[in-house]
């Protein structure tokens, strides 16, 4: 898979791309991630990419021309263009799975007061990661990228993400490690029993219990 991210703050991605699972996936050649500075596509001598919005109001608005030129330069017949915006579709694990099957993603990060409305015509999909507003789409694009990359074949063991929270509209079951007794809090006996059928039953019951307590709305979708 190839992922191209358009931003006016490319340095924000330095740590994101050089640590943990993302770095290992890149090093293994399982994903290519490239960060593009939208300012590189500005025709203004000062590399300006924003201006005041027509009709007044506070804040600067991203101009359409640099972003259109950037997408024109990057996009191929296999590309799916995603616009990060609080007005987009709420992001879910199902969307992450679907996007992980794509060959090429182009992610546009908004910033400032917003972006020129005509930029929406570039997008195949608009995504929001929650009902709140960030200063820009950079952090949101990292969330999307991380959730997608870990689902690509070979990045992590398949069994690891098949049992993640939100698969089958359930939250994950509780997990424990050493020591067995920590400050009076003990690991459930069933997990120490070695009885795989009972362990599986315990985990399913705990998953249902946790979902009912914390996210009953998920059970309504089952």
C-alpha positions as CSV (number, residue, x, y, z in Angstrom):
1,X,0.0,0.0,0.0
2,X,1.0,3.6,-0.6
3,X,-0.2,6.5,1.5
4,X,0.4,10.2,0.5
5,X,-0.4,12.8,3.1
6,X,-0.8,16.5,2.2
7,X,-0.1,19.0,4.9
8,X,1.3,22.5,5.6
9,X,3.2,21.1,8.7
10,X,5.2,18.1,7.4
11,X,7.6,18.1,10.4
12,X,4.7,17.0,12.7
13,X,5.1,13.5,11.1
14,X,8.8,13.0,11.9
15,X,8.3,11.0,15.1
16,X,5.2,9.2,13.8
17,X,7.1,7.7,10.9
18,X,10.2,6.8,12.8
19,X,8.9,4.8,15.7
20,X,7.1,1.5,16.5
21,X,4.9,-0.5,14.1
22,X,4.7,2.2,11.5
23,X,8.5,2.3,11.1
24,X,8.8,-1.5,11.0
25,X,6.1,-1.7,8.3
26,X,7.9,0.9,6.2
27,X,11.3,-0.9,6.7
28,X,9.7,-4.2,5.6
29,X,8.4,-2.5,2.5
30,X,4.8,-3.3,3.5
31,X,3.7,0.3,3.1
32,X,5.1,3.5,1.6
33,X,4.2,6.7,3.3
34,X,5.2,10.1,1.9
35,X,4.5,13.5,3.4
36,X,3.9,16.3,1.0
37,X,4.2,20.0,1.9
38,X,1.3,21.8,0.3
39,X,3.4,25.0,0.2
40,X,5.6,23.3,-2.4
41,X,2.7,23.6,-4.8
42,X,2.1,27.3,-4.1
43,X,2.7,29.7,-7.0
44,X,3.0,32.6,-4.7
45,X,6.6,33.8,-4.2
46,X,6.1,33.6,-0.4
47,X,4.6,30.1,-0.7
48,X,1.3,31.4,0.7
49,X,-1.5,28.7,0.8
50,X,-4.2,30.5,2.7
51,X,-6.2,33.8,2.6
52,X,-9.2,35.5,4.2
53,X,-12.5,34.1,3.5
54,X,-15.1,35.9,1.4
55,X,-18.0,37.3,3.4
56,X,-15.8,38.1,6.4
57,X,-15.3,36.1,9.6
58,X,-12.3,35.2,11.6
59,X,-9.5,32.8,10.6
60,X,-7.7,31.9,7.4
61,X,-8.9,29.6,4.7
62,X,-6.8,27.2,2.7
63,X,-6.8,28.1,-1.0
64,X,-7.9,25.6,-3.6
65,X,-5.1,25.9,-6.2
66,X,-2.1,24.4,-4.3
67,X,-4.2,21.5,-3.1
68,X,-5.7,20.8,-6.5
69,X,-2.2,20.9,-8.0
70,X,-0.9,18.6,-5.4
71,X,-3.6,16.0,-5.9
72,X,-3.3,16.2,-9.6
73,X,0.4,15.5,-9.3
74,X,0.0,12.6,-6.9
75,X,-3.3,10.9,-7.8
76,X,-3.4,7.8,-10.0
77,X,-6.2,5.5,-11.2
78,X,-5.8,3.5,-8.0
79,X,-6.1,6.4,-5.6
80,X,-8.7,7.0,-3.0
81,X,-8.7,10.6,-1.8
82,X,-9.7,11.3,1.8
83,X,-10.4,14.7,3.3
84,X,-9.9,15.1,7.0
85,X,-12.8,17.3,8.4
86,X,-15.0,17.4,11.5
87,X,-17.9,17.4,9.1
88,X,-16.9,14.0,7.7
89,X,-18.2,10.5,8.3
90,X,-17.4,9.2,11.8
91,X,-14.5,6.8,11.7
92,X,-15.1,3.2,12.6
93,X,-13.0,0.0,12.6
94,X,-15.0,-1.2,9.6
95,X,-13.8,1.8,7.6
96,X,-10.2,1.0,8.7
97,X,-10.6,-2.6,7.4
98,X,-12.0,-1.3,4.1
99,X,-9.3,1.3,3.6
100,X,-6.6,-1.3,4.4
101,X,-7.5,-3.1,1.2
102,X,-6.9,0.0,-1.0
103,X,-3.8,0.3,-3.1
104,X,-3.2,4.0,-2.7
105,X,-4.6,6.6,-0.3
106,X,-4.2,10.3,-0.6
107,X,-5.1,12.1,2.7
108,X,-5.6,15.9,2.8
109,X,-5.1,17.7,6.1
110,X,-7.2,20.8,6.6
111,X,-6.0,23.6,8.9
112,X,-6.8,27.1,10.1
113,X,-10.4,28.1,9.9
114,X,-11.0,25.5,7.2
115,X,-10.5,24.9,3.5
116,X,-12.1,26.4,0.4
117,X,-15.4,24.5,-0.2
118,X,-14.3,23.6,-3.8
119,X,-11.6,21.3,-2.3
120,X,-14.4,18.9,-1.3
121,X,-14.8,18.0,-5.0
122,X,-11.4,16.3,-4.9
123,X,-12.4,13.8,-2.1
124,X,-13.8,10.3,-2.5
125,X,-14.5,10.3,1.2
126,X,-14.6,12.8,4.1
127,X,-13.7,11.4,7.5
128,X,-14.0,12.7,11.1
129,X,-12.3,11.0,14.0
130,X,-14.8,12.4,16.6
131,X,-17.2,15.1,17.5
132,X,-14.5,17.7,18.5
133,X,-12.3,20.1,16.6
134,X,-8.5,20.0,16.3
135,X,-6.3,22.8,15.1
136,X,-5.7,20.8,11.9
137,X,-6.0,17.4,10.2
138,X,-2.5,16.3,10.9
139,X,-3.2,14.4,14.1
140,X,-6.4,12.9,12.7
141,X,-4.5,11.7,9.6
142,X,-2.0,9.9,11.8
143,X,-4.8,8.2,13.6
144,X,-6.3,7.0,10.3
145,X,-2.9,5.9,9.0
146,X,-2.0,4.0,12.2
147,X,-5.3,2.2,12.3
148,X,-5.0,1.2,8.6
149,X,-1.3,0.2,8.5
150,X,-1.7,-2.3,11.4
151,X,-4.3,-4.2,9.4
152,X,-2.1,-4.7,6.3
153,X,-1.0,-8.3,5.9
154,X,2.3,-8.9,7.5
155,X,2.4,-5.8,9.7
156,X,1.2,-7.6,12.9
157,X,-0.1,-11.1,13.4
158,X,-3.7,-11.4,12.1
159,X,-4.9,-13.0,15.3
160,X,-3.9,-9.8,17.1
161,X,-6.3,-7.5,15.3
162,X,-9.1,-10.0,14.8
163,X,-9.6,-9.9,18.6
164,X,-9.4,-6.1,18.9
165,X,-12.1,-4.0,20.4
166,X,-14.9,-3.2,18.0
167,X,-14.6,-6.3,16.0
168,X,-18.0,-7.9,15.9
169,X,-19.2,-4.8,17.8
170,X,-17.6,-5.9,21.1
171,X,-15.0,-4.3,23.3
172,X,-11.9,-6.4,24.1
173,X,-11.7,-8.7,27.1
174,X,-9.4,-7.8,30.0
175,X,-5.8,-9.1,29.9
176,X,-3.2,-9.8,32.6
177,X,0.5,-10.5,33.0
178,X,3.0,-11.1,35.8
179,X,2.8,-10.9,38.8
180,X,-0.1,-13.1,39.6
181,X,-0.9,-11.1,42.7
182,X,-0.2,-7.3,42.6
183,X,-1.2,-5.3,45.7
184,X,-4.0,-7.7,46.4
185,X,-5.3,-7.7,42.9
186,X,-5.1,-11.2,41.5
187,X,-5.2,-12.7,38.0
188,X,-8.5,-14.7,37.6
189,X,-7.9,-18.4,38.3
190,X,-9.4,-19.5,35.0
191,X,-6.5,-17.8,33.1
192,X,-4.0,-19.8,35.1
193,X,-5.8,-23.1,34.6
194,X,-4.5,-24.0,31.2
195,X,-8.0,-25.1,30.2
196,X,-8.4,-23.4,26.8
197,X,-12.2,-23.9,26.4
198,X,-12.8,-22.3,29.8
199,X,-10.5,-19.5,29.1
200,X,-12.2,-18.8,25.8
201,X,-15.6,-18.9,27.5
202,X,-14.4,-16.5,30.2
203,X,-13.0,-14.0,27.6
204,X,-16.3,-14.0,25.6
205,X,-18.3,-13.4,28.8
206,X,-16.0,-10.6,29.9
207,X,-16.1,-9.0,26.5
208,X,-19.9,-9.0,26.5
209,X,-20.0,-7.8,30.1
210,X,-17.6,-4.9,29.4
211,X,-19.4,-3.9,26.2
212,X,-22.8,-3.9,28.1
213,X,-21.3,-1.7,30.8
214,X,-19.3,0.7,28.8
215,X,-20.7,0.8,25.2
216,X,-24.3,-0.7,25.2
217,X,-24.9,1.1,21.9
218,X,-22.5,-1.4,20.2
219,X,-24.6,-4.4,21.3
220,X,-27.6,-2.8,19.6
221,X,-25.8,-3.2,16.3
222,X,-25.2,-6.9,16.8
